[in-house]
Amino acid sequence: MKIRTAQSADLDSLVSLLSVLFAIEDDFSFDEARQRQGLSLMLANELGCVLVAEAEGQVVGMCTGQLLVSTAEGGLTLLVEDVVVDAQWRGRGVGRLLVEAVSDWARANRVSRLQLLADRNNAPALDFYRSLGWQTTELICLRTFLP
């Protein structure tokens, strides 16, 4: 198992992994063109990272993060956007390696806090994050769309 920075050649695999992730999240619908565009922007974004787990020459997992400025922290935080592992590779420590790698990237960029959104109905994901020491907050996510 190798964790590395994603390359543009990984785009098809990354899009495929997002289709897996969005299939279990009620708040998002998979749209290949839109997800491809978003991933392309993230790959070009110097204020974020896209990491992949590679095994047997295949991309089997991914984790993305983007730097934000937090007034509460008085510095940088990292929004962990996507964590997904191919179903055949779950339970083998791939997710843990990806989260550890994005945490290392955050430390190297002087980040004081990582945060993410998780589907409240995805018990396996919530259990996974708790096992890594992540804590829930009293905050909720609100959103709106602009025309």
PyMOL CGO cylinders between C-alpha atoms (Angstrom):
from pymol import cmd
from pymol.cgo import CYLINDER

trace = [
    CYLINDER, 0.00, 0.00, 0.00, 1.36, 3.37, -1.02, 0.3, 1, 1, 1, 1, 1, 1,
    CYLINDER, 1.36, 3.37, -1.02, -0.09, 6.79, -0.18, 0.3, 1, 1, 1, 1, 1, 1,
    CYLINDER, -0.09, 6.79, -0.18, 0.89, 9.49, -2.65, 0.3, 1, 1, 1, 1, 1, 1,
    CYLINDER, 0.89, 9.49, -2.65, -0.20, 12.80, -4.10, 0.3, 1, 1, 1, 1, 1, 1,
    CYLINDER, -0.20, 12.80, -4.10, -2.74, 12.35, -6.87, 0.3, 1, 1, 1, 1, 1, 1,
    CYLINDER, -2.74, 12.35, -6.87, -1.81, 13.16, -10.45, 0.3, 1, 1, 1, 1, 1, 1,
    CYLINDER, -1.81, 13.16, -10.45, -4.01, 14.19, -13.36, 0.3, 1, 1, 1, 1, 1, 1,
    CYLINDER, -4.01, 14.19, -13.36, -3.59, 10.64, -14.72, 0.3, 1, 1, 1, 1, 1, 1,
    CYLINDER, -3.59, 10.64, -14.72, -5.56, 9.44, -11.66, 0.3, 1, 1, 1, 1, 1, 1,
    CYLINDER, -5.56, 9.44, -11.66, -8.63, 11.50, -12.56, 0.3, 1, 1, 1, 1, 1, 1,
    CYLINDER, -8.63, 11.50, -12.56, -10.75, 8.61, -13.88, 0.3, 1, 1, 1, 1, 1, 1,
    CYLINDER, -10.75, 8.61, -13.88, -10.09, 6.58, -10.72, 0.3, 1, 1, 1, 1, 1, 1,
    CYLINDER, -10.09, 6.58, -10.72, -10.87, 9.57, -8.51, 0.3, 1, 1, 1, 1, 1, 1,
    CYLINDER, -10.87, 9.57, -8.51, -14.17, 10.21, -10.29, 0.3, 1, 1, 1, 1, 1, 1,
    CYLINDER, -14.17, 10.21, -10.29, -15.07, 6.55, -9.89, 0.3, 1, 1, 1, 1, 1, 1,
    CYLINDER, -15.07, 6.55, -9.89, -14.34, 6.71, -6.15, 0.3, 1, 1, 1, 1, 1, 1,
    CYLINDER, -14.34, 6.71, -6.15, -16.55, 9.79, -5.81, 0.3, 1, 1, 1, 1, 1, 1,
    CYLINDER, -16.55, 9.79, -5.81, -19.40, 7.87, -7.43, 0.3, 1, 1, 1, 1, 1, 1,
    CYLINDER, -19.40, 7.87, -7.43, -19.02, 5.28, -4.65, 0.3, 1, 1, 1, 1, 1, 1,
    CYLINDER, -19.02, 5.28, -4.65, -18.99, 7.98, -1.97, 0.3, 1, 1, 1, 1, 1, 1,
    CYLINDER, -18.99, 7.98, -1.97, -21.96, 9.90, -3.34, 0.3, 1, 1, 1, 1, 1, 1,
    CYLINDER, -21.96, 9.90, -3.34, -24.00, 6.69, -3.59, 0.3, 1, 1, 1, 1, 1, 1,
    CYLINDER, -24.00, 6.69, -3.59, -24.07, 6.55, 0.23, 0.3, 1, 1, 1, 1, 1, 1,
    CYLINDER, -24.07, 6.55, 0.23, -24.62, 10.25, 0.89, 0.3, 1, 1, 1, 1, 1, 1,
    CYLINDER, -24.62, 10.25, 0.89, -28.16, 11.60, 0.70, 0.3, 1, 1, 1, 1, 1, 1,
    CYLINDER, -28.16, 11.60, 0.70, -27.09, 15.22, 0.25, 0.3, 1, 1, 1, 1, 1, 1,
    CYLINDER, -27.09, 15.22, 0.25, -25.18, 14.76, -3.00, 0.3, 1, 1, 1, 1, 1, 1,
    CYLINDER, -25.18, 14.76, -3.00, -25.98, 13.40, -6.43, 0.3, 1, 1, 1, 1, 1, 1,
    CYLINDER, -25.98, 13.40, -6.43, -23.24, 12.06, -8.63, 0.3, 1, 1, 1, 1, 1, 1,
    CYLINDER, -23.24, 12.06, -8.63, -22.66, 14.04, -11.82, 0.3, 1, 1, 1, 1, 1, 1,
    CYLINDER, -22.66, 14.04, -11.82, -19.54, 12.79, -13.58, 0.3, 1, 1, 1, 1, 1, 1,
    CYLINDER, -19.54, 12.79, -13.58, -18.81, 16.05, -15.44, 0.3, 1, 1, 1, 1, 1, 1,
    CYLINDER, -18.81, 16.05, -15.44, -19.25, 18.13, -12.30, 0.3, 1, 1, 1, 1, 1, 1,
    CYLINDER, -19.25, 18.13, -12.30, -17.14, 15.83, -10.12, 0.3, 1, 1, 1, 1, 1, 1,
    CYLINDER, -17.14, 15.83, -10.12, -14.42, 15.68, -12.79, 0.3, 1, 1, 1, 1, 1, 1,
    CYLINDER, -14.42, 15.68, -12.79, -14.37, 19.48, -12.94, 0.3, 1, 1, 1, 1, 1, 1,
    CYLINDER, -14.37, 19.48, -12.94, -14.18, 19.76, -9.15, 0.3, 1, 1, 1, 1, 1, 1,
    CYLINDER, -14.18, 19.76, -9.15, -11.35, 17.24, -8.93, 0.3, 1, 1, 1, 1, 1, 1,
    CYLINDER, -11.35, 17.24, -8.93, -9.45, 19.02, -11.69, 0.3, 1, 1, 1, 1, 1, 1,
    CYLINDER, -9.45, 19.02, -11.69, -9.73, 22.26, -9.74, 0.3, 1, 1, 1, 1, 1, 1,
    CYLINDER, -9.73, 22.26, -9.74, -8.53, 20.53, -6.58, 0.3, 1, 1, 1, 1, 1, 1,
    CYLINDER, -8.53, 20.53, -6.58, -5.55, 18.97, -8.35, 0.3, 1, 1, 1, 1, 1, 1,
    CYLINDER, -5.55, 18.97, -8.35, -4.51, 22.47, -9.48, 0.3, 1, 1, 1, 1, 1, 1,
    CYLINDER, -4.51, 22.47, -9.48, -5.18, 24.10, -6.09, 0.3, 1, 1, 1, 1, 1, 1,
    CYLINDER, -5.18, 24.10, -6.09, -2.03, 24.97, -4.15, 0.3, 1, 1, 1, 1, 1, 1,
    CYLINDER, -2.03, 24.97, -4.15, -4.14, 25.48, -1.02, 0.3, 1, 1, 1, 1, 1, 1,
    CYLINDER, -4.14, 25.48, -1.02, -5.22, 21.87, -0.84, 0.3, 1, 1, 1, 1, 1, 1,
    CYLINDER, -5.22, 21.87, -0.84, -4.17, 18.32, -1.39, 0.3, 1, 1, 1, 1, 1, 1,
    CYLINDER, -4.17, 18.32, -1.39, -5.53, 15.24, -3.09, 0.3, 1, 1, 1, 1, 1, 1,
    CYLINDER, -5.53, 15.24, -3.09, -4.03, 12.00, -1.81, 0.3, 1, 1, 1, 1, 1, 1,
    CYLINDER, -4.03, 12.00, -1.81, -4.54, 8.52, -3.15, 0.3, 1, 1, 1, 1, 1, 1,
    CYLINDER, -4.54, 8.52, -3.15, -3.95, 5.05, -1.79, 0.3, 1, 1, 1, 1, 1, 1,
    CYLINDER, -3.95, 5.05, -1.79, -2.44, 2.81, -4.43, 0.3, 1, 1, 1, 1, 1, 1,
    CYLINDER, -2.44, 2.81, -4.43, -2.30, -0.98, -4.21, 0.3, 1, 1, 1, 1, 1, 1,
    CYLINDER, -2.30, -0.98, -4.21, -1.42, -3.49, -6.89, 0.3, 1, 1, 1, 1, 1, 1,
    CYLINDER, -1.42, -3.49, -6.89, -1.05, -0.63, -9.39, 0.3, 1, 1, 1, 1, 1, 1,
    CYLINDER, -1.05, -0.63, -9.39, -4.61, 0.61, -8.78, 0.3, 1, 1, 1, 1, 1, 1,
    CYLINDER, -4.61, 0.61, -8.78, -6.00, 3.63, -6.96, 0.3, 1, 1, 1, 1, 1, 1,
    CYLINDER, -6.00, 3.63, -6.96, -8.11, 2.11, -4.17, 0.3, 1, 1, 1, 1, 1, 1,
    CYLINDER, -8.11, 2.11, -4.17, -8.79, 5.15, -2.00, 0.3, 1, 1, 1, 1, 1, 1,
    CYLINDER, -8.79, 5.15, -2.00, -8.61, 8.91, -1.85, 0.3, 1, 1, 1, 1, 1, 1,
    CYLINDER, -8.61, 8.91, -1.85, -8.68, 11.79, 0.61, 0.3, 1, 1, 1, 1, 1, 1,
    CYLINDER, -8.68, 11.79, 0.61, -8.88, 15.49, -0.20, 0.3, 1, 1, 1, 1, 1, 1,
    CYLINDER, -8.88, 15.49, -0.20, -8.36, 18.55, 1.95, 0.3, 1, 1, 1, 1, 1, 1,
    CYLINDER, -8.36, 18.55, 1.95, -8.46, 22.31, 1.55, 0.3, 1, 1, 1, 1, 1, 1,
    CYLINDER, -8.46, 22.31, 1.55, -6.91, 25.02, 3.71, 0.3, 1, 1, 1, 1, 1, 1,
    CYLINDER, -6.91, 25.02, 3.71, -9.20, 27.57, 5.33, 0.3, 1, 1, 1, 1, 1, 1,
    CYLINDER, -9.20, 27.57, 5.33, -8.52, 30.49, 7.64, 0.3, 1, 1, 1, 1, 1, 1,
    CYLINDER, -8.52, 30.49, 7.64, -10.32, 30.13, 10.97, 0.3, 1, 1, 1, 1, 1, 1,
    CYLINDER, -10.32, 30.13, 10.97, -11.05, 33.13, 13.16, 0.3, 1, 1, 1, 1, 1, 1,
    CYLINDER, -11.05, 33.13, 13.16, -11.74, 30.71, 16.04, 0.3, 1, 1, 1, 1, 1, 1,
    CYLINDER, -11.74, 30.71, 16.04, -8.27, 29.17, 15.68, 0.3, 1, 1, 1, 1, 1, 1,
    CYLINDER, -8.27, 29.17, 15.68, -6.54, 32.36, 14.64, 0.3, 1, 1, 1, 1, 1, 1,
    CYLINDER, -6.54, 32.36, 14.64, -4.87, 30.44, 11.83, 0.3, 1, 1, 1, 1, 1, 1,
    CYLINDER, -4.87, 30.44, 11.83, -5.24, 27.72, 9.29, 0.3, 1, 1, 1, 1, 1, 1,
    CYLINDER, -5.24, 27.72, 9.29, -7.58, 24.74, 9.45, 0.3, 1, 1, 1, 1, 1, 1,
    CYLINDER, -7.58, 24.74, 9.45, -8.06, 21.94, 6.96, 0.3, 1, 1, 1, 1, 1, 1,
    CYLINDER, -8.06, 21.94, 6.96, -11.44, 20.98, 5.60, 0.3, 1, 1, 1, 1, 1, 1,
    CYLINDER, -11.44, 20.98, 5.60, -11.24, 17.30, 4.76, 0.3, 1, 1, 1, 1, 1, 1,
    CYLINDER, -11.24, 17.30, 4.76, -13.58, 17.06, 1.82, 0.3, 1, 1, 1, 1, 1, 1,
    CYLINDER, -13.58, 17.06, 1.82, -13.62, 13.47, 0.58, 0.3, 1, 1, 1, 1, 1, 1,
    CYLINDER, -13.62, 13.47, 0.58, -12.48, 10.26, 2.23, 0.3, 1, 1, 1, 1, 1, 1,
    CYLINDER, -12.48, 10.26, 2.23, -13.41, 7.10, 0.35, 0.3, 1, 1, 1, 1, 1, 1,
    CYLINDER, -13.41, 7.10, 0.35, -11.97, 3.62, -0.01, 0.3, 1, 1, 1, 1, 1, 1,
    CYLINDER, -11.97, 3.62, -0.01, -13.02, 1.07, -2.62, 0.3, 1, 1, 1, 1, 1, 1,
    CYLINDER, -13.02, 1.07, -2.62, -15.37, -1.48, -1.02, 0.3, 1, 1, 1, 1, 1, 1,
    CYLINDER, -15.37, -1.48, -1.02, -12.94, -4.36, -1.65, 0.3, 1, 1, 1, 1, 1, 1,
    CYLINDER, -12.94, -4.36, -1.65, -10.22, -2.59, 0.32, 0.3, 1, 1, 1, 1, 1, 1,
    CYLINDER, -10.22, -2.59, 0.32, -12.21, -1.43, 3.35, 0.3, 1, 1, 1, 1, 1, 1,
    CYLINDER, -12.21, -1.43, 3.35, -11.24, -2.81, 6.73, 0.3, 1, 1, 1, 1, 1, 1,
    CYLINDER, -11.24, -2.81, 6.73, -7.55, -3.08, 5.76, 0.3, 1, 1, 1, 1, 1, 1,
    CYLINDER, -7.55, -3.08, 5.76, -6.31, 0.20, 7.22, 0.3, 1, 1, 1, 1, 1, 1,
    CYLINDER, -6.31, 0.20, 7.22, -6.42, 2.15, 3.96, 0.3, 1, 1, 1, 1, 1, 1,
    CYLINDER, -6.42, 2.15, 3.96, -8.69, 4.87, 5.34, 0.3, 1, 1, 1, 1, 1, 1,
    CYLINDER, -8.69, 4.87, 5.34, -6.51, 5.23, 8.42, 0.3, 1, 1, 1, 1, 1, 1,
    CYLINDER, -6.51, 5.23, 8.42, -3.40, 5.64, 6.24, 0.3, 1, 1, 1, 1, 1, 1,
    CYLINDER, -3.40, 5.64, 6.24, -5.12, 8.29, 4.14, 0.3, 1, 1, 1, 1, 1, 1,
    CYLINDER, -5.12, 8.29, 4.14, -6.30, 10.28, 7.17, 0.3, 1, 1, 1, 1, 1, 1,
    CYLINDER, -6.30, 10.28, 7.17, -2.84, 10.03, 8.74, 0.3, 1, 1, 1, 1, 1, 1,
    CYLINDER, -2.84, 10.03, 8.74, -1.27, 11.26, 5.49, 0.3, 1, 1, 1, 1, 1, 1,
    CYLINDER, -1.27, 11.26, 5.49, -3.64, 14.23, 5.19, 0.3, 1, 1, 1, 1, 1, 1,
    CYLINDER, -3.64, 14.23, 5.19, -2.93, 15.01, 8.86, 0.3, 1, 1, 1, 1, 1, 1,
    CYLINDER, -2.93, 15.01, 8.86, 0.81, 14.98, 8.10, 0.3, 1, 1, 1, 1, 1, 1,
    CYLINDER, 0.81, 14.98, 8.10, 0.21, 17.33, 5.15, 0.3, 1, 1, 1, 1, 1, 1,
    CYLINDER, 0.21, 17.33, 5.15, -1.79, 19.61, 7.44, 0.3, 1, 1, 1, 1, 1, 1,
    CYLINDER, -1.79, 19.61, 7.44, 0.98, 19.66, 10.08, 0.3, 1, 1, 1, 1, 1, 1,
    CYLINDER, 0.98, 19.66, 10.08, 3.53, 20.55, 7.41, 0.3, 1, 1, 1, 1, 1, 1,
    CYLINDER, 3.53, 20.55, 7.41, 1.27, 23.48, 6.47, 0.3, 1, 1, 1, 1, 1, 1,
    CYLINDER, 1.27, 23.48, 6.47, 0.93, 24.69, 10.08, 0.3, 1, 1, 1, 1, 1, 1,
    CYLINDER, 0.93, 24.69, 10.08, -2.72, 23.69, 10.42, 0.3, 1, 1, 1, 1, 1, 1,
    CYLINDER, -2.72, 23.69, 10.42, -4.13, 23.61, 13.96, 0.3, 1, 1, 1, 1, 1, 1,
    CYLINDER, -4.13, 23.61, 13.96, -7.44, 21.81, 13.34, 0.3, 1, 1, 1, 1, 1, 1,
    CYLINDER, -7.44, 21.81, 13.34, -8.91, 19.38, 10.84, 0.3, 1, 1, 1, 1, 1, 1,
    CYLINDER, -8.91, 19.38, 10.84, -12.63, 19.23, 10.26, 0.3, 1, 1, 1, 1, 1, 1,
    CYLINDER, -12.63, 19.23, 10.26, -15.00, 17.34, 8.02, 0.3, 1, 1, 1, 1, 1, 1,
    CYLINDER, -15.00, 17.34, 8.02, -18.64, 16.74, 7.30, 0.3, 1, 1, 1, 1, 1, 1,
    CYLINDER, -18.64, 16.74, 7.30, -19.99, 13.21, 7.55, 0.3, 1, 1, 1, 1, 1, 1,
    CYLINDER, -19.99, 13.21, 7.55, -23.42, 11.84, 6.75, 0.3, 1, 1, 1, 1, 1, 1,
    CYLINDER, -23.42, 11.84, 6.75, -25.20, 11.42, 10.09, 0.3, 1, 1, 1, 1, 1, 1,
    CYLINDER, -25.20, 11.42, 10.09, -26.69, 8.14, 8.83, 0.3, 1, 1, 1, 1, 1, 1,
    CYLINDER, -26.69, 8.14, 8.83, -23.36, 6.58, 7.82, 0.3, 1, 1, 1, 1, 1, 1,
    CYLINDER, -23.36, 6.58, 7.82, -22.63, 4.69, 11.04, 0.3, 1, 1, 1, 1, 1, 1,
    CYLINDER, -22.63, 4.69, 11.04, -19.53, 2.90, 9.69, 0.3, 1, 1, 1, 1, 1, 1,
    CYLINDER, -19.53, 2.90, 9.69, -17.94, 6.23, 8.72, 0.3, 1, 1, 1, 1, 1, 1,
    CYLINDER, -17.94, 6.23, 8.72, -18.83, 7.84, 12.05, 0.3, 1, 1, 1, 1, 1, 1,
    CYLINDER, -18.83, 7.84, 12.05, -17.40, 4.86, 13.93, 0.3, 1, 1, 1, 1, 1, 1,
    CYLINDER, -17.40, 4.86, 13.93, -14.25, 5.06, 11.80, 0.3, 1, 1, 1, 1, 1, 1,
    CYLINDER, -14.25, 5.06, 11.80, -13.67, 8.75, 12.58, 0.3, 1, 1, 1, 1, 1, 1,
    CYLINDER, -13.67, 8.75, 12.58, -14.35, 8.21, 16.28, 0.3, 1, 1, 1, 1, 1, 1,
    CYLINDER, -14.35, 8.21, 16.28, -11.81, 5.38, 16.31, 0.3, 1, 1, 1, 1, 1, 1,
    CYLINDER, -11.81, 5.38, 16.31, -9.25, 7.89, 15.02, 0.3, 1, 1, 1, 1, 1, 1,
    CYLINDER, -9.25, 7.89, 15.02, -10.04, 10.34, 17.81, 0.3, 1, 1, 1, 1, 1, 1,
    CYLINDER, -10.04, 10.34, 17.81, -12.31, 12.72, 15.90, 0.3, 1, 1, 1, 1, 1, 1,
    CYLINDER, -12.31, 12.72, 15.90, -15.00, 14.37, 18.00, 0.3, 1, 1, 1, 1, 1, 1,
    CYLINDER, -15.00, 14.37, 18.00, -18.48, 15.55, 17.15, 0.3, 1, 1, 1, 1, 1, 1,
    CYLINDER, -18.48, 15.55, 17.15, -19.43, 19.17, 17.78, 0.3, 1, 1, 1, 1, 1, 1,
    CYLINDER, -19.43, 19.17, 17.78, -22.65, 20.98, 18.51, 0.3, 1, 1, 1, 1, 1, 1,
    CYLINDER, -22.65, 20.98, 18.51, -22.45, 22.68, 15.11, 0.3, 1, 1, 1, 1, 1, 1,
    CYLINDER, -22.45, 22.68, 15.11, -24.64, 21.71, 12.18, 0.3, 1, 1, 1, 1, 1, 1,
    CYLINDER, -24.64, 21.71, 12.18, -24.03, 22.32, 8.50, 0.3, 1, 1, 1, 1, 1, 1,
    CYLINDER, -24.03, 22.32, 8.50, -26.27, 24.76, 6.64, 0.3, 1, 1, 1, 1, 1, 1,
    CYLINDER, -26.27, 24.76, 6.64, -26.06, 25.51, 2.96, 0.3, 1, 1, 1, 1, 1, 1,
    CYLINDER, -26.06, 25.51, 2.96, -27.66, 27.46, 0.16, 0.3, 1, 1, 1, 1, 1, 1,
    CYLINDER, -27.66, 27.46, 0.16, -27.12, 27.52, -3.58, 0.3, 1, 1, 1, 1, 1, 1,
    CYLINDER, -27.12, 27.52, -3.58, -26.52, 30.62, -5.64, 0.3, 1, 1, 1, 1, 1, 1,
    CYLINDER, -26.52, 30.62, -5.64, -28.07, 31.02, -9.09, 0.3, 1, 1, 1, 1, 1, 1,
]
cmd.load_cgo(trace, "trace")
